[in-house]
Amino acid sequence: MVDKITSLEQLEAYYRPGLGVEQDLAPNYPNADRTNILVFCDAIGDNNPLFINEGYAKKGPHRGITAPPT
């Protein structure tokens, strides 16, 4: 393994063994709850009321707080 990749050749050599290898892409994350959503929105600066304002979100298409698509 290379400590620091400094060329395209090193990058290719590092990642080539993984080509064609099937990966499990479904991470094992806990379900998002209201607190997780609020902390995430605060961290990325998303103040969409559908994600952070429960009263507003209840009138929206999902009938409650929903997580941002990111």
PQR file with spaces between the fields and no chain letter, atoms N, CA, C, O and H, PARSE charges and radii, in Angstrom:
ATOM       1  N    MET     1       0.839   -1.181    0.000 -0.4000 1.5000
ATOM       2  CA   MET     1       0.000    0.000    0.000 -0.0000 2.0000
ATOM       3  C    MET     1       0.881    1.240    0.000  0.5500 1.7000
ATOM       4  O    MET     1       1.943    1.266    0.621 -0.5500 1.4000
ATOM       5  N    VAL     2       0.428    2.252   -0.697 -0.4000 1.5000
ATOM       6  CA   VAL     2       1.169    3.493   -0.795 -0.0000 2.0000
ATOM       7  C    VAL     2       0.727    4.418    0.332  0.5500 1.7000
ATOM       8  O    VAL     2      -0.469    4.559    0.591 -0.5500 1.4000
ATOM       9  H    VAL     2      -0.435    2.231   -1.202  0.4000 1.0000
ATOM      10  N    ASP     3       1.696    5.053    1.008 -0.4000 1.5000
ATOM      11  CA   ASP     3       1.343    5.977    2.094 -0.0000 2.0000
ATOM      12  C    ASP     3       0.573    7.181    1.570  0.5500 1.7000
ATOM      13  O    ASP     3      -0.439    7.577    2.147 -0.5500 1.4000
ATOM      14  H    ASP     3       2.667    4.939    0.798  0.4000 1.0000
ATOM      15  N    LYS     4       1.049    7.755    0.489 -0.4000 1.5000
ATOM      16  CA   LYS     4       0.397    8.905   -0.105 -0.0000 2.0000
ATOM      17  C    LYS     4       0.437    8.739   -1.616  0.5500 1.7000
ATOM      18  O    LYS     4       1.509    8.629   -2.212 -0.5500 1.4000
ATOM      19  H    LYS     4       1.871    7.433    0.020  0.4000 1.0000
ATOM      20  N    ILE     5      -0.727    8.722   -2.220 -0.4000 1.5000
ATOM      21  CA   ILE     5      -0.806    8.555   -3.672 -0.0000 2.0000
ATOM      22  C    ILE     5      -0.472    9.885   -4.327  0.5500 1.7000
ATOM      23  O    ILE     5      -1.099   10.909   -4.054 -0.5500 1.4000
ATOM      24  H    ILE     5      -1.598    8.812   -1.735  0.4000 1.0000
ATOM      25  N    THR     6       0.531    9.848   -5.198 -0.4000 1.5000
ATOM      26  CA   THR     6       0.986   11.089   -5.835 -0.0000 2.0000
ATOM      27  C    THR     6       0.939   11.033   -7.352  0.5500 1.7000
ATOM      28  O    THR     6       1.331   11.991   -8.019 -0.5500 1.4000
ATOM      29  H    THR     6       1.040    9.016   -5.420  0.4000 1.0000
ATOM      30  N    SER     7       0.459    9.913   -7.912 -0.4000 1.5000
ATOM      31  CA   SER     7       0.379    9.823   -9.372 -0.0000 2.0000
ATOM      32  C    SER     7      -0.825    8.983   -9.769  0.5500 1.7000
ATOM      33  O    SER     7      -1.352    8.215   -8.964 -0.5500 1.4000
ATOM      34  H    SER     7       0.141    9.135   -7.370  0.4000 1.0000
ATOM      35  N    LEU     8      -1.245    9.131  -10.988 -0.4000 1.5000
ATOM      36  CA   LEU     8      -2.363    8.332  -11.496 -0.0000 2.0000
ATOM      37  C    LEU     8      -2.016    6.851  -11.529  0.5500 1.7000
ATOM      38  O    LEU     8      -2.885    6.002  -11.333 -0.5500 1.4000
ATOM      39  H    LEU     8      -0.817    9.755  -11.642  0.4000 1.0000
ATOM      40  N    GLU     9      -0.755    6.543  -11.775 -0.4000 1.5000
ATOM      41  CA   GLU     9      -0.325    5.153  -11.792 -0.0000 2.0000
ATOM      42  C    GLU     9      -0.483    4.510  -10.412  0.5500 1.7000
ATOM      43  O    GLU     9      -0.943    3.374  -10.301 -0.5500 1.4000
ATOM      44  H    GLU     9      -0.049    7.233  -11.934  0.4000 1.0000
ATOM      45  N    GLN    10      -0.103    5.234   -9.374 -0.4000 1.5000
ATOM      46  CA   GLN    10      -0.269    4.725   -8.013 -0.0000 2.0000
ATOM      47  C    GLN    10      -1.749    4.577   -7.657  0.5500 1.7000
ATOM      48  O    GLN    10      -2.150    3.605   -7.017 -0.5500 1.4000
ATOM      49  H    GLN    10       0.271    6.157   -9.465  0.4000 1.0000
ATOM      50  N    LEU    11      -2.548    5.548   -8.079 -0.4000 1.5000
ATOM      51  CA   LEU    11      -3.984    5.479   -7.830 -0.0000 2.0000
ATOM      52  C    LEU    11      -4.585    4.246   -8.493  0.5500 1.7000
ATOM      53  O    LEU    11      -5.363    3.516   -7.878 -0.5500 1.4000
ATOM      54  H    LEU    11      -2.222    6.338   -8.599  0.4000 1.0000
ATOM      55  N    GLU    12      -4.221    4.022   -9.743 -0.4000 1.5000
ATOM      56  CA   GLU    12      -4.731    2.861  -10.470 -0.0000 2.0000
ATOM      57  C    GLU    12      -4.269    1.557   -9.822  0.5500 1.7000
ATOM      58  O    GLU    12      -5.061    0.629   -9.664 -0.5500 1.4000
ATOM      59  H    GLU    12      -3.590    4.615  -10.243  0.4000 1.0000
ATOM      60  N    ALA    13      -3.001    1.483   -9.451 -0.4000 1.5000
ATOM      61  CA   ALA    13      -2.474    0.271   -8.830 -0.0000 2.0000
ATOM      62  C    ALA    13      -3.169   -0.007   -7.499  0.5500 1.7000
ATOM      63  O    ALA    13      -3.390   -1.166   -7.148 -0.5500 1.4000
ATOM      64  H    ALA    13      -2.357    2.237   -9.579  0.4000 1.0000
ATOM      65  N    TYR    14      -3.513    1.040   -6.761 -0.4000 1.5000
ATOM      66  CA   TYR    14      -4.156    0.879   -5.461 -0.0000 2.0000
ATOM      67  C    TYR    14      -5.587    0.371   -5.607  0.5500 1.7000
ATOM      68  O    TYR    14      -6.019   -0.498   -4.850 -0.5500 1.4000
ATOM      69  H    TYR    14      -3.333    1.982   -7.046  0.4000 1.0000
ATOM      70  N    TYR    15      -6.327    0.915   -6.585 -0.4000 1.5000
ATOM      71  CA   TYR    15      -7.739    0.570   -6.712 -0.0000 2.0000
ATOM      72  C    TYR    15      -8.040   -0.573   -7.680  0.5500 1.7000
ATOM      73  O    TYR    15      -9.129   -1.145   -7.629 -0.5500 1.4000
ATOM      74  H    TYR    15      -5.976    1.621   -7.200  0.4000 1.0000
ATOM      75  N    ARG    16      -7.095   -0.920   -8.565 -0.4000 1.5000
ATOM      76  CA   ARG    16      -7.346   -1.970   -9.549 -0.0000 2.0000
ATOM      77  C    ARG    16      -7.780   -3.301   -8.949  0.5500 1.7000
ATOM      78  O    ARG    16      -8.665   -3.942   -9.517 -0.5500 1.4000
ATOM      79  H    ARG    16      -6.210   -0.456   -8.606  0.4000 1.0000
ATOM      80  N    PRO    17      -7.208   -3.756   -7.831 -0.5600 1.5000
ATOM      81  CA   PRO    17      -7.643   -5.044   -7.266  0.2800 2.0000
ATOM      82  C    PRO    17      -9.128   -5.081   -6.893  0.5500 1.7000
ATOM      83  O    PRO    17      -9.715   -6.160   -6.820 -0.5500 1.4000
ATOM      84  N    GLY    18      -9.732   -3.938   -6.661 -0.4000 1.5000
ATOM      85  CA   GLY    18     -11.141   -3.906   -6.287 -0.0000 2.0000
ATOM      86  C    GLY    18     -12.094   -3.888   -7.464  0.5500 1.7000
ATOM      87  O    GLY    18     -13.304   -4.022   -7.281 -0.5500 1.4000
ATOM      88  H    GLY    18      -9.255   -3.061   -6.720  0.4000 1.0000
ATOM      89  N    LEU    19     -11.564   -3.723   -8.683 -0.4000 1.5000
ATOM      90  CA   LEU    19     -12.430   -3.703   -9.860 -0.0000 2.0000
ATOM      91  C    LEU    19     -13.089   -5.059  -10.059  0.5500 1.7000
ATOM      92  O    LEU    19     -12.420   -6.092  -10.045 -0.5500 1.4000
ATOM      93  H    LEU    19     -10.581   -3.614   -8.832  0.4000 1.0000
ATOM      94  N    GLY    20     -14.395   -5.048  -10.241 -0.4000 1.5000
ATOM      95  CA   GLY    20     -15.133   -6.281  -10.480 -0.0000 2.0000
ATOM      96  C    GLY    20     -15.499   -7.047   -9.221  0.5500 1.7000
ATOM      97  O    GLY    20     -16.194   -8.060   -9.292 -0.5500 1.4000
ATOM      98  H    GLY    20     -14.938   -4.209  -10.253  0.4000 1.0000
ATOM      99  N    VAL    21     -15.043   -6.577   -8.075 -0.4000 1.5000
ATOM     100  CA   VAL    21     -15.361   -7.236   -6.817 -0.0000 2.0000
ATOM     101  C    VAL    21     -16.685   -6.671   -6.314  0.5500 1.7000
ATOM     102  O    VAL    21     -16.837   -5.458   -6.171 -0.5500 1.4000
ATOM     103  H    VAL    21     -14.479   -5.754   -8.017  0.4000 1.0000
ATOM     104  N    GLU    22     -17.637   -7.555   -6.051 -0.4000 1.5000
ATOM     105  CA   GLU    22     -18.942   -7.103   -5.585 -0.0000 2.0000
ATOM     106  C    GLU    22     -18.841   -6.596   -4.154  0.5500 1.7000
ATOM     107  O    GLU    22     -18.237   -7.237   -3.294 -0.5500 1.4000
ATOM     108  H    GLU    22     -17.513   -8.541   -6.167  0.4000 1.0000
ATOM     109  N    GLN    23     -19.437   -5.445   -3.914 -0.4000 1.5000
ATOM     110  CA   GLN    23     -19.399   -4.826   -2.591 -0.0000 2.0000
ATOM     111  C    GLN    23     -20.810   -4.731   -2.023  0.5500 1.7000
ATOM     112  O    GLN    23     -21.778   -4.580   -2.767 -0.5500 1.4000
ATOM     113  H    GLN    23     -19.928   -4.924   -4.613  0.4000 1.0000
ATOM     114  N    ASP    24     -20.917   -4.818   -0.720 -0.4000 1.5000
ATOM     115  CA   ASP    24     -22.191   -4.586   -0.056 -0.0000 2.0000
ATOM     116  C    ASP    24     -22.325   -3.086    0.128  0.5500 1.7000
ATOM     117  O    ASP    24     -21.620   -2.494    0.946 -0.5500 1.4000
ATOM     118  H    ASP    24     -20.131   -4.940   -0.115  0.4000 1.0000
ATOM     119  N    LEU    25     -23.231   -2.462   -0.632 -0.4000 1.5000
ATOM     120  CA   LEU    25     -23.357   -1.015   -0.604 -0.0000 2.0000
ATOM     121  C    LEU    25     -24.442   -0.532    0.342  0.5500 1.7000
ATOM     122  O    LEU    25     -24.686    0.671    0.436 -0.5500 1.4000
ATOM     123  H    LEU    25     -23.803   -2.942   -1.296  0.4000 1.0000
ATOM     124  N    ALA    26     -25.090   -1.435    1.037 -0.4000 1.5000
ATOM     125  CA   ALA    26     -26.135   -1.041    1.978 -0.0000 2.0000
ATOM     126  C    ALA    26     -25.529   -0.898    3.364  0.5500 1.7000
ATOM     127  O    ALA    26     -25.348   -1.888    4.073 -0.5500 1.4000
ATOM     128  H    ALA    26     -24.893   -2.412    0.961  0.4000 1.0000
ATOM     129  N    PRO    27     -25.215    0.339    3.752 -0.5600 1.5000
ATOM     130  CA   PRO    27     -24.623    0.516    5.076  0.2800 2.0000
ATOM     131  C    PRO    27     -25.624    0.182    6.172  0.5500 1.7000
ATOM     132  O    PRO    27     -26.835    0.258    5.969 -0.5500 1.4000
ATOM     133  N    ASN    28     -25.117   -0.176    7.300 -0.4000 1.5000
ATOM     134  CA   ASN    28     -25.960   -0.545    8.423 -0.0000 2.0000
ATOM     135  C    ASN    28     -26.089    0.661    9.361  0.5500 1.7000
ATOM     136  O    ASN    28     -25.485    0.696   10.433 -0.5500 1.4000
ATOM     137  H    ASN    28     -24.133   -0.238    7.465  0.4000 1.0000
ATOM     138  N    TYR    29     -26.882    1.640    8.939 -0.4000 1.5000
ATOM     139  CA   TYR    29     -27.091    2.836    9.746 -0.0000 2.0000
ATOM     140  C    TYR    29     -28.387    2.706   10.527  0.5500 1.7000
ATOM     141  O    TYR    29     -29.334    2.075   10.058 -0.5500 1.4000
ATOM     142  H    TYR    29     -27.372    1.612    8.068  0.4000 1.0000
ATOM     143  N    PRO    30     -28.438    3.296   11.714 -0.5600 1.5000
ATOM     144  CA   PRO    30     -29.698    3.284   12.462  0.2800 2.0000
ATOM     145  C    PRO    30     -30.727    4.160   11.750  0.5500 1.7000
ATOM     146  O    PRO    30     -30.373    5.012   10.934 -0.5500 1.4000
ATOM     147  N    ASN    31     -31.977    3.945   12.061 -0.4000 1.5000
ATOM     148  CA   ASN    31     -33.027    4.768   11.478 -0.0000 2.0000
ATOM     149  C    ASN    31     -32.850    6.211   11.913  0.5500 1.7000
ATOM     150  O    ASN    31     -32.418    6.497   13.030 -0.5500 1.4000
ATOM     151  H    ASN    31     -32.264    3.253   12.723  0.4000 1.0000
ATOM     152  N    ALA    32     -33.192    7.110   11.005 -0.4000 1.5000
ATOM     153  CA   ALA    32     -33.114    8.533   11.338 -0.0000 2.0000
ATOM     154  C    ALA    32     -34.285    8.899   12.234  0.5500 1.7000
ATOM     155  O    ALA    32     -35.429    8.546   11.950 -0.5500 1.4000
ATOM     156  H    ALA    32     -33.543    6.877   10.098  0.4000 1.0000
ATOM     157  N    ASP    33     -33.996    9.602   13.306 -0.4000 1.5000
ATOM     158  CA   ASP    33     -35.074   10.129   14.133 -0.0000 2.0000
ATOM     159  C    ASP    33     -35.025   11.659   14.041  0.5500 1.7000
ATOM     160  O    ASP    33     -34.147   12.222   13.386 -0.5500 1.4000
ATOM     161  H    ASP    33     -33.066    9.888   13.537  0.4000 1.0000
ATOM     162  N    ARG    34     -35.957   12.306   14.690 -0.4000 1.5000
ATOM     163  CA   ARG    34     -36.056   13.759   14.578 -0.0000 2.0000
ATOM     164  C    ARG    34     -34.755   14.442   14.997  0.5500 1.7000
ATOM     165  O    ARG    34     -34.327   15.402   14.358 -0.5500 1.4000
ATOM     166  H    ARG    34     -36.669   11.849   15.222  0.4000 1.0000
ATOM     167  N    THR    35     -34.133   13.960   16.050 -0.4000 1.5000
ATOM     168  CA   THR    35     -32.881   14.574   16.521 -0.0000 2.0000
ATOM     169  C    THR    35     -31.776   14.421   15.486  0.5500 1.7000
ATOM     170  O    THR    35     -31.044   15.374   15.220 -0.5500 1.4000
ATOM     171  H    THR    35     -34.480   13.180   16.570  0.4000 1.0000
ATOM     172  N    ASN    36     -31.644   13.223   14.894 -0.4000 1.5000
ATOM     173  CA   ASN    36     -30.627   13.018   13.854 -0.0000 2.0000
ATOM     174  C    ASN    36     -30.840   13.980   12.694  0.5500 1.7000
ATOM     175  O    ASN    36     -29.889   14.561   12.171 -0.5500 1.4000
ATOM     176  H    ASN    36     -32.239   12.448   15.110  0.4000 1.0000
ATOM     177  N    ILE    37     -32.093   14.140   12.300 -0.4000 1.5000
ATOM     178  CA   ILE    37     -32.413   15.015   11.165 -0.0000 2.0000
ATOM     179  C    ILE    37     -32.086   16.463   11.507  0.5500 1.7000
ATOM     180  O    ILE    37     -31.492   17.169   10.693 -0.5500 1.4000
ATOM     181  H    ILE    37     -32.866   13.668   12.724  0.4000 1.0000
ATOM     182  N    LEU    38     -32.466   16.914   12.703 -0.4000 1.5000
ATOM     183  CA   LEU    38     -32.186   18.296   13.105 -0.0000 2.0000
ATOM     184  C    LEU    38     -30.684   18.567   13.175  0.5500 1.7000
ATOM     185  O    LEU    38     -30.221   19.610   12.712 -0.5500 1.4000
ATOM     186  H    LEU    38     -32.949   16.340   13.364  0.4000 1.0000
ATOM     187  N    VAL    39     -29.930   17.648   13.743 -0.4000 1.5000
ATOM     188  CA   VAL    39     -28.471   17.821   13.849 -0.0000 2.0000
ATOM     189  C    VAL    39     -27.846   17.850   12.456  0.5500 1.7000
ATOM     190  O    VAL    39     -26.968   18.668   12.182 -0.5500 1.4000
ATOM     191  H    VAL    39     -30.306   16.801   14.118  0.4000 1.0000
ATOM     192  N    PHE    40     -28.299   16.959   11.582 -0.4000 1.5000
ATOM     193  CA   PHE    40     -27.765   16.924   10.216 -0.0000 2.0000
ATOM     194  C    PHE    40     -28.077   18.227    9.487  0.5500 1.7000
ATOM     195  O    PHE    40     -27.190   18.815    8.868 -0.5500 1.4000
ATOM     196  H    PHE    40     -29.013   16.294   11.804  0.4000 1.0000
ATOM     197  N    CYS    41     -29.327   18.685    9.554 -0.4000 1.5000
ATOM     198  CA   CYS    41     -29.711   19.922    8.880 -0.0000 2.0000
ATOM     199  C    CYS    41     -28.915   21.107    9.412  0.5500 1.7000
ATOM     200  O    CYS    41     -28.491   21.969    8.643 -0.5500 1.4000
ATOM     201  H    CYS    41     -30.047   18.208   10.057  0.4000 1.0000
ATOM     202  N    ASP    42     -28.714   21.150   10.712 -0.4000 1.5000
ATOM     203  CA   ASP    42     -27.926   22.218   11.306 -0.0000 2.0000
ATOM     204  C    ASP    42     -26.490   22.170   10.791  0.5500 1.7000
ATOM     205  O    ASP    42     -25.898   23.207   10.492 -0.5500 1.4000
ATOM     206  H    ASP    42     -29.058   20.449   11.337  0.4000 1.0000
ATOM     207  N    ALA    43     -25.936   20.973   10.690 -0.4000 1.5000
ATOM     208  CA   ALA    43     -24.545   20.815   10.253 -0.0000 2.0000
ATOM     209  C    ALA    43     -24.339   21.265    8.812  0.5500 1.7000
ATOM     210  O    ALA    43     -23.297   21.832    8.483 -0.5500 1.4000
ATOM     211  H    ALA    43     -26.417   20.131   10.933  0.4000 1.0000
ATOM     212  N    ILE    44     -25.322   21.016    7.951 -0.4000 1.5000
ATOM     213  CA   ILE    44     -25.141   21.384    6.539 -0.0000 2.0000
ATOM     214  C    ILE    44     -25.788   22.724    6.202  0.5500 1.7000
ATOM     215  O    ILE    44     -25.714   23.187    5.063 -0.5500 1.4000
ATOM     216  H    ILE    44     -26.168   20.555    8.218  0.4000 1.0000
ATOM     217  N    GLY    45     -26.428   23.347    7.203 -0.4000 1.5000
ATOM     218  CA   GLY    45     -27.025   24.662    6.981 -0.0000 2.0000
ATOM     219  C    GLY    45     -28.328   24.612    6.204  0.5500 1.7000
ATOM     220  O    GLY    45     -28.685   25.584    5.539 -0.5500 1.4000
ATOM     221  H    GLY    45     -26.489   22.971    8.127  0.4000 1.0000
ATOM     222  N    ASP    46     -29.042   23.503    6.276 -0.4000 1.5000
ATOM     223  CA   ASP    46     -30.320   23.376    5.564 -0.0000 2.0000
ATOM     224  C    ASP    46     -31.447   23.760    6.512  0.5500 1.7000
ATOM     225  O    ASP    46     -31.705   23.058    7.490 -0.5500 1.4000
ATOM     226  H    ASP    46     -28.752   22.714    6.817  0.4000 1.0000
ATOM     227  N    ASN    47     -32.119   24.869    6.227 -0.4000 1.5000
ATOM     228  CA   ASN    47     -33.191   25.321    7.100 -0.0000 2.0000
ATOM     229  C    ASN    47     -34.568   25.150    6.451  0.5500 1.7000
ATOM     230  O    ASN    47     -35.491   25.911    6.742 -0.5500 1.4000
ATOM     231  H    ASN    47     -31.910   25.439    5.432  0.4000 1.0000
ATOM     232  N    ASN    48     -34.702   24.172    5.593 -0.4000 1.5000
ATOM     233  CA   ASN    48     -35.988   23.861    4.966 -0.0000 2.0000
ATOM     234  C    ASN    48     -36.966   23.456    6.062  0.5500 1.7000
ATOM     235  O    ASN    48     -36.692   22.515    6.806 -0.5500 1.4000
ATOM     236  H    ASN    48     -33.952   23.554    5.357  0.4000 1.0000
ATOM     237  N    PRO    49     -38.106   24.148    6.181 -0.5600 1.5000
ATOM     238  CA   PRO    49     -39.040   23.842    7.265  0.2800 2.0000
ATOM     239  C    PRO    49     -39.635   22.433    7.190  0.5500 1.7000
ATOM     240  O    PRO    49     -40.125   21.927    8.200 -0.5500 1.4000
ATOM     241  N    LEU    50     -39.605   21.798    6.039 -0.4000 1.5000
ATOM     242  CA   LEU    50     -40.087   20.413    5.940 -0.0000 2.0000
ATOM     243  C    LEU    50     -39.204   19.470    6.750  0.5500 1.7000
ATOM     244  O    LEU    50     -39.639   18.385    7.138 -0.5500 1.4000
ATOM     245  H    LEU    50     -39.207   22.209    5.218  0.4000 1.0000
ATOM     246  N    PHE    51     -37.976   19.879    7.002 -0.4000 1.5000
ATOM     247  CA   PHE    51     -37.034   19.038    7.721 -0.0000 2.0000
ATOM     248  C    PHE    51     -36.889   19.422    9.195  0.5500 1.7000
ATOM     249  O    PHE    51     -36.498   18.588   10.012 -0.5500 1.4000
ATOM     250  H    PHE    51     -37.623   20.760    6.687  0.4000 1.0000
ATOM     251  N    ILE    52     -37.201   20.683    9.545 -0.4000 1.5000
ATOM     252  CA   ILE    52     -36.894   21.133   10.895 -0.0000 2.0000
ATOM     253  C    ILE    52     -38.081   21.673   11.685  0.5500 1.7000
ATOM     254  O    ILE    52     -37.996   21.788   12.908 -0.5500 1.4000
ATOM     255  H    ILE    52     -37.518   21.360    8.881  0.4000 1.0000
ATOM     256  N    ASN    53     -39.174   22.005   11.025 -0.4000 1.5000
ATOM     257  CA   ASN    53     -40.317   22.607   11.706 -0.0000 2.0000
ATOM     258  C    ASN    53     -41.483   21.630   11.695  0.5500 1.7000
ATOM     259  O    ASN    53     -42.130   21.436   10.666 -0.5500 1.4000
ATOM     260  H    ASN    53     -39.243   21.912   10.032  0.4000 1.0000
ATOM     261  N    GLU    54     -41.747   21.021   12.833 -0.4000 1.5000
ATOM     262  CA   GLU    54     -42.763   19.966   12.905 -0.0000 2.0000
ATOM     263  C    GLU    54     -44.152   20.466   12.514  0.5500 1.7000
ATOM     264  O    GLU    54     -44.870   19.772   11.795 -0.5500 1.4000
ATOM     265  H    GLU    54     -41.221   21.178   13.669  0.4000 1.0000
ATOM     266  N    GLY    55     -44.543   21.654   12.971 -0.4000 1.5000
ATOM     267  CA   GLY    55     -45.854   22.206   12.628 -0.0000 2.0000
ATOM     268  C    GLY    55     -46.014   22.421   11.132  0.5500 1.7000
ATOM     269  O    GLY    55     -47.045   22.075   10.556 -0.5500 1.4000
ATOM     270  H    GLY    55     -43.960   22.218   13.556  0.4000 1.0000
ATOM     271  N    TYR    56     -44.996   22.991   10.507 -0.4000 1.5000
ATOM     272  CA   TYR    56     -45.016   23.219    9.065 -0.0000 2.0000
ATOM     273  C    TYR    56     -45.001   21.886    8.313  0.5500 1.7000
ATOM     274  O    TYR    56     -45.730   21.703    7.338 -0.5500 1.4000
ATOM     275  H    TYR    56     -44.158   23.272   10.975  0.4000 1.0000
ATOM     276  N    ALA    57     -44.170   20.971    8.776 -0.4000 1.5000
ATOM     277  CA   ALA    57     -44.028   19.687    8.083 -0.0000 2.0000
ATOM     278  C    ALA    57     -45.315   18.866    8.118  0.5500 1.7000
ATOM     279  O    ALA    57     -45.583   18.104    7.189 -0.5500 1.4000
ATOM     280  H    ALA    57     -43.578   21.120    9.569  0.4000 1.0000
ATOM     281  N    LYS    58     -46.123   19.012    9.187 -0.4000 1.5000
ATOM     282  CA   LYS    58     -47.380   18.273    9.269 -0.0000 2.0000
ATOM     283  C    LYS    58     -48.343   18.665    8.157  0.5500 1.7000
ATOM     284  O    LYS    58     -49.183   17.861    7.754 -0.5500 1.4000
ATOM     285  H    LYS    58     -45.905   19.631    9.942  0.4000 1.0000
ATOM     286  N    LYS    59     -48.231   19.886    7.661 -0.4000 1.5000
ATOM     287  CA   LYS    59     -49.085   20.363    6.569 -0.0000 2.0000
ATOM     288  C    LYS    59     -48.515   19.993    5.197  0.5500 1.7000
ATOM     289  O    LYS    59     -49.171   20.186    4.174 -0.5500 1.4000
ATOM     290  H    LYS    59     -47.549   20.539    7.988  0.4000 1.0000
ATOM     291  N    GLY    60     -47.306   19.468    5.185 -0.4000 1.5000
ATOM     292  CA   GLY    60     -46.619   19.165    3.937 -0.0000 2.0000
ATOM     293  C    GLY    60     -47.008   17.816    3.356  0.5500 1.7000
ATOM     294  O    GLY    60     -47.875   17.131    3.898 -0.5500 1.4000
ATOM     295  H    GLY    60     -46.774   19.311    6.017  0.4000 1.0000
ATOM     296  N    PRO    61     -46.377   17.436    2.264 -0.5600 1.5000
ATOM     297  CA   PRO    61     -46.728   16.206    1.549  0.2800 2.0000
ATOM     298  C    PRO    61     -46.456   14.923    2.325  0.5500 1.7000
ATOM     299  O    PRO    61     -47.061   13.892    2.031 -0.5500 1.4000
ATOM     300  N    HIS    62     -45.560   14.962    3.311 -0.4000 1.5000
ATOM     301  CA   HIS    62     -45.221   13.750    4.056 -0.0000 2.0000
ATOM     302  C    HIS    62     -45.930   13.677    5.405  0.5500 1.7000
ATOM     303  O    HIS    62     -45.790   12.694    6.133 -0.5500 1.4000
ATOM     304  H    HIS    62     -45.069   15.800    3.550  0.4000 1.0000
ATOM     305  N    ARG    63     -46.683   14.709    5.733 -0.4000 1.5000
ATOM     306  CA   ARG    63     -47.462   14.787    6.971 -0.0000 2.0000
ATOM     307  C    ARG    63     -46.601   14.706    8.231  0.5500 1.7000
ATOM     308  O    ARG    63     -47.051   14.226    9.271 -0.5500 1.4000
ATOM     309  H    ARG    63     -46.796   15.508    5.142  0.4000 1.0000
ATOM     310  N    GLY    64     -45.384   15.171    8.126 -0.4000 1.5000
ATOM     311  CA   GLY    64     -44.487   15.193    9.281 -0.0000 2.0000
ATOM     312  C    GLY    64     -43.062   15.437    8.834  0.5500 1.7000
ATOM     313  O    GLY    64     -42.765   15.522    7.642 -0.5500 1.4000
ATOM     314  H    GLY    64     -45.019   15.561    7.280  0.4000 1.0000
ATOM     315  N    ILE    65     -42.185   15.549    9.823 -0.4000 1.5000
ATOM     316  CA   ILE    65     -40.763   15.768    9.542 -0.0000 2.0000
ATOM     317  C    ILE    65     -40.256   14.632    8.660  0.5500 1.7000
ATOM     318  O    ILE    65     -40.556   13.460    8.888 -0.5500 1.4000
ATOM     319  H    ILE    65     -42.425   15.480   10.791  0.4000 1.0000
ATOM     320  N    THR    66     -39.491   15.006    7.662 -0.4000 1.5000
ATOM     321  CA   THR    66     -38.840   14.021    6.805 -0.0000 2.0000
ATOM     322  C    THR    66     -37.371   14.379    6.691  0.5500 1.7000
ATOM     323  O    THR    66     -36.981   15.517    6.951 -0.5500 1.4000
ATOM     324  H    THR    66     -39.247   15.958    7.477  0.4000 1.0000
ATOM     325  N    ALA    67     -36.568   13.425    6.308 -0.4000 1.5000
ATOM     326  CA   ALA    67     -35.137   13.661    6.168 -0.0000 2.0000
ATOM     327  C    ALA    67     -34.839   14.279    4.804  0.5500 1.7000
ATOM     328  O    ALA    67     -35.516   13.970    3.823 -0.5500 1.4000
ATOM     329  H    ALA    67     -36.885   12.500    6.097  0.4000 1.0000
ATOM     330  N    PRO    68     -33.837   15.144    4.736 -0.5600 1.5000
ATOM     331  CA   PRO    68     -33.440   15.689    3.441  0.2800 2.0000
ATOM     332  C    PRO    68     -32.938   14.575    2.531  0.5500 1.7000
ATOM     333  O    PRO    68     -32.460   13.549    3.016 -0.5500 1.4000
ATOM     334  N    PRO    69     -33.039   14.764    1.229 -0.5600 1.5000
ATOM     335  CA   PRO    69     -32.629   13.700    0.300  0.2800 2.0000
ATOM     336  C    PRO    69     -31.146   13.371    0.348  0.5500 1.7000
ATOM     337  O    PRO    69     -30.738   12.297   -0.095 -0.5500 1.4000
ATOM     338  N    THR    70     -30.334   14.279    0.878 -0.4000 1.5000
ATOM     339  CA   THR    70     -28.905   13.996    0.965 -0.0000 2.0000
ATOM     340  C    THR    70     -28.645   13.008    2.051  0.5500 1.7000
ATOM     341  O    THR    70     -27.496   12.635    2.286 -0.5500 1.4000
ATOM     342  H    THR    70     -30.665   15.151    1.238  0.4000 1.0000
